[in-house]
Amino acid sequence: MTNIVIAGIGMTGLGKMPERSVKDLSAEAVRLALADAHAEVGDIEAAWFSNTRQQMLEGQNTIRGQIALRPLGFQGIPITNIENACASGSTALYHAVAHIKAGLCEVALVLGAEKMFFPEKRDAMFQAFMGGTDIYRLDEFSETINNTALEMIPEELRNIDTGQRSFFMDSYAAQARLHMKTFGTTQKQLAMAAAKNHWHSTMNPMAQYQKDMSVEEVLNGRLISWPFTLPMCAPISDGAACAIVCAESALPKLQQRGYDIGRAITIKGINLVSGSDRAADAFDKHIGRVAALGAYEQAGISGADVDVAEVHDATAYAEIQQVENLGLCEIGAGGAFTEAGATKLGGRVPVNPSGGLVSKGHPVGATGIMQLHELSTQLRNEAGQRQVEGAKIAVAENGGGFYENEEAATVVTVLGKYKH
């Protein structure tokens, strides 16, 4: 099989940027990735563009990738637009890898960009989240969510209005309560996952938030959907990320331009799956677990081989769930594993050294590629204060949408240092 590598990768800083557009953010990320790979526009034979919000909030409802890339000089090549909810960026990479393996191109560009913050369109900003589930079953899903492990919520906090929030916070909250009921996971353990990531982000200059928070500060934050407080939930973010992905046969050409081939990152495995009609308490059959096992089989590894991971912590509970799915600990032990400090920098297997979605930020269509940016930085030993010592195998889990009791789509990617 053809070895596929990430030759270059770049991302913008994250935050709320009302003055910037999808095109503007895209251009910055593309230029950074090309420079990182010592690549030129003419090297790119195919491109994938990931975005979920532009059609609704900026009005560019089709040909979004062509609009973003043409002014940068990308003309004539196949450009494919990808939308797979929060898993869009990693889904775009999945298709680029398949394209290269099929011999249809040698060098590809994968770009994710999202503009989510429009202060003058606040209702539309939140309405956009509703499209991430089955709109024909909203009432049914809402009733299920609201009644899942209801007894776990302190009586005085039931049925209170906590203000505007996305549908996904309630969905994740229901999953968290079921996990708490089944395994004894505590709200404090959720807060520890969030506090850890807020600390990690103080060492990431690209992060949306760079303020350390104690466990107590997280617990005392504004209630969103029990057991979540605001610091346990990913913010609305703007940003973009881009990767130059190629067959290893393209590396000598880049090397002639001064590229350090030792900075290439091998894609050892990548697996995209959709959800299933599993029982809510069948945690061992969760979509994230299924995706991880498939990616691990491709890569020839197990969870015990992972040195560092970036997981889709749209909420603090999601991180605890995904460390279990990735086999970093036993199913049901994610809370205790987190409380023991195993996922913190300096711990057994650091998770979300970037700060994760809850603190680094979550520009939906770009998130999957941003996870790969962090892991590439780690594998290149270029992460500075947040460097995971000796990192050789890295794993990203990127989930998207919500259906029944889990994400609708999930991609797990295994990365390693390139050996030549």
N, C-alpha and C positions, 0 to 999 in steps of 0.2 A: 504494500500500500504506500501511496505517496505521503511523505511526512509533511504536515502543514504547520506553519509557524506564524506567530504574530511578530512581524519584523519591526513595526512601529506603532505607537499608540499615543494619543494625546487627549486631553480634556480641558474644558473651561473650568473656572471656579464656579461654585454653586451658590445660589441665593435667590432672592426675589429682585428681578431686574426689569422693571416696567418699561425702561427705555430701550431694551434690546428685543430683536425679533428672532424667529427660528433661523432665517437666512444668515443673520449676523452671527449667531452662536455657532451655526454649522461651519461657517467659513473659518472661524478661529480654531475649532477642533480639527478640521481637515488640514490646515496649514501646520499645526503642531504635529500631527501624525506623519505627514509626508516628511517633515524635517527630521523627525525621530528615526525614520527608516532610511533616510537619504534617498527617498524616492521622488519621482517627478510625476506630474499629471499624466504624461504620456505612457507611464508604466502600467497604469491602471486599466485593466481589461473588462472589468465588470464592477458594479457597485450596488449596495443594498442600503436603503434609507429607512430608519425606524422612527416612527412618530405616532402619537395617539390623539393629540389635542388640537393640532393646528387647524383641522377642518372646522372644528366647533368654535374655537376662540379667535382665530385669525381669519377664517373664511377660505383658506386654501384647502378645498375639500378633495382634490385629486392631484396627481402628478407632483406630489410634494418633493420627492427626491430630485426629480428633474429640475424643479424650480430652485432648490437649494444648491445643486451641484453645477448647473450649466454656467453660471457666472464665474465659477472657479476654473473653467476650462474643460470640464468633463462633457464631451459631446460625442455622439455616435455610438458610444458603448451601451450595453444593456444596463439599465438602472431599474431596480425592483423596489417597490414600496412595501414595507412590512408593518403590519399592525397585529400584535398579539398581546394586548394589554401591557401590564408591567414587565412581561417577558419578551417584549418586542426586540430589544437590543440583542439579547442572546439568541433569539430566534433568527434574526438577520445573520448572525455569525454562523449558525447551524447551516443555513442555506449556502452561504459563501464557501464553507468548508466542503459541502457536498459538491458544489460546482467545480471547485479545484480538483477534488478527488476524481471527478468524472472526466477530467482532462479538458474541460470547456474553457478554462483560463488558467493562467499561472499566478497572476497578481490581482487581488481584489481589494476593494475598499468597503468597510462597514461603518456606517455613520448613524448615530442616534442623537436626536435633538428634541428638546421639549421646552415649550414656553407655557407655563401653567399659571403664572401670576398675572392677573388682569384686575387691578383693584376696582375698576369701573364696571366689571362684569362678575361680581362676586357670586351671584346665583348660578351663572353659567359655569363658573369654575367648579362648583360642587356638583352641579347637575351632570357634568362630564363623567364623574365617577360611576353614575348609575348604569352607564353602558357597559360596565365591566362585569355584569351578571345578566341573567336571563330576564329581560324586561317584561316578558309575558308571565313570569312567575314571581314578581316582586312581592306581592301581598303574601303569597305562600312562604317565600323565603324569610320575609320579615317576621312572620308569626313564629316560624321555627327558631330563628335566631333569638327572638325575644323570650322564648320559653326554654331555651337550652340551659340546663343546670342553674335555673333561676334561684334555687335555694342557696347558692354560693354567694349571692349578692347580699350584703348587710341590709336588713329590712328598711332602715332609714334612707338607703340610697336607691331603692327601687322606684321606678316610674317617675323619676325627676328629669326635668328638662335641663340638659347640660349645654345647650346651644347648637349651632350649626356644625356638622361634621360629615365625613364621608360614610357611605354605606359600609365600606370595608372595615372601619373601626368597630362597628357593631358585629360584623361577621367574625373578625378575629377575636373579639371579646367573648363571643359564644364558644369558640374553639378553646380559648384559654380557660374558661370556666369548666368545660368538660374535662380538660387535662387536669385541672386542679382537683376536681371531684374524683377522677380516676386514680391519680398518682400522688396526690397530696402536694402538688406544686403550690407555692405561696405567692401572694402579691409582692412580698419583699424580694423574692427571687427574680420576679419580672423586673422590679426596680433595679436590682443589681445588674442585670443585663443592660438596661438602659444607661445606668450611671457609668458602667464600664465603657460603653461606646461614646458617651459624652466626654469622658476622659481621653479616650483614644483620639477624638477629633481635635483636641487641643494641640496635637502634634501634626495635624494635616492642614496646611495652608489653603487647600482647595475646598475645605469643608464649609458648609453653610453656617453651622454653629461651631464655635471654638471655645466654649465656656465649660469648664469642669462642673459637674454636678454631683453632689453626694446622694447616697441612697435615700436619705431623709428628704432632700430637696425634690427628688423625683416623686416620692410618695405624696408629698404635700402639694404637688402641682395641680392645676385645675382638672377636675374630673371630666373625662371625655365619654367613656363607656366602660363601666366597671368590668374588669379591674384596672383599666388603663387611665392614667393621667396624661396630660399633654406631653411631658418629656418622654413618655413611652411610645409616642406615635410619630411617624415620619411626617415632615412638613411638606407644604407645597413648594416646589423648587423649579428654577429655570437653569438650564445647562445643556451641554452637548459633549459627546465623546466620539472618537473615531479611531479605528484600527486598520492598519495595512496588513493584510493577511495573504500569505503566498506559499506556494510549494517551495521546498528547500532548494530546488533547482534554480530559483530566482535570486538566491542570496549572493552568489559570486558577482553578479552585476552590481548589486548594491554595495558590496564590499569594495569594488573598484572605485566607488565614489567616496570611500572613507567610512563606510558602515562597519561597526564592530560586530562581527558575526556572533560573538559571545553574548550579545544582548538579546538575541532572538529567543523567543519563548515557544516551546513546542506545545501544540494542542494534542494532548495524549488521548483525550476522549471527550465526546460531546453528545448528549442525549436529550432529545425533546420528546416529552410525553404529554398526553391530555389526561384529564381526570377520569375516574370510574365511579360506578354506583356501589361504593363500599359502605359498610356500616360506619356510623359516626365514630364509634369507639374502636374501630379496626385500625389502630394507629400504625401497625406494622405494614399496612397496605396503602399508606398515605402516598399521594402523588410524588412528593419529594423523595420518599424512600425508593419508589419504583424508578424514578429518574436517576437517582444516585447509583443504584445497583447496575443499571445499564451502562452508565458512563465509566464506572469502576471496572466493569468487565472489559470494555474497550481498552482501558489504560493498563489493565493488569495489576490493579492495586486493590486495597481495601481501606476502610476508614482508618485503620491503625497506621497507614502510611502517610496520612495527610499532616502537613506541617503548619499550614495556615489556610484559613477559609474566609470567604466573603459570602454571607447569606442574606437573603431577602427579608430583613427585619423591618417590614412596613410597620410592625409593632414589636414591642419587646418580647411578647409571647412567641412570635414567629421565629425569632432566633433560637429560643429554647426548643421549639419543635424541630427546627431544621438541623440543629447539632445532633439530635437523635436520628433524624432521617439520614444524615450523612455518615452515621456509624461512628461518630466521635465519642459517643457514650451509648449506653443501653436505652431502649425505648422506655420512656417514663422517668429517666434519670436526668433529663436536661436541666431541671431546676437546681438539683443538688450539685450537678457538675459545674454550673455557673456559679453557685454560691461558694464552691470550693476554690474559685479563682482559676479554674483550668482554661477558661476561654479568654483570659486577660493577657495582655502583653507580659511575657515572662512566665506564663502558665504553660500547661502541657500542649495545648494546640490553640493559639490565639485566633479568635474569630472577630471579624470586622475591625481590623486594625485601622481602617480608614475612618472609623467613626460610624460605619453602617448607615443605613437609610435614616435612622432616627436622628442622627446628628450631622453626618456628612451631607445628607439631602437625598431627595428622590424625584428627579425629573424623569417621569415614567419611561418614556421611549429611549432614554439614554442610560438608564440605570444599569442594565446588563453589561454594557460596554465599560461603564465606569468601574464596575466590580473587577473586570479584567485589567483595567488600568492599574488598580491598586495591587492586584496579584502579580502583574508583570513587574511593577516597581519593587515588590518584595523579592521576587525571584532574581532580579537583577542586582539585589543588595543596594538599592538606591533609596530606601524609605527613611533614612535619617533616624530621628528619635524613635520612630515607631517600627523600626526594622525588626523582623522576626529572625533571630539568629539561626543561620544554617538552613533556611527554608529552601527545599528542593521540590516538593510536591505541593501544589496549591489547588484548591477547589472552589468554584463559584456555584451558588444555587440561586436561580432567578425565577420567581414565580409570577404568574399573571392571571388576572380575573378571579372570579369566585363563582363556584357552581356547587349546589348542595352543601357539602361540608369541607371543601378543600379548594385549592386553586384550580382554575380551568386548564392552565398550561404551566409547565415547569421545564426549565433547561438546567442541567447540571454539566459543568465543564471542568475537565481536569487539565491542569497546565504543569509543565515541567521545564527545567532548564534545557536549552538546546545542546545536543552533543554532536560534534562534527569531527 
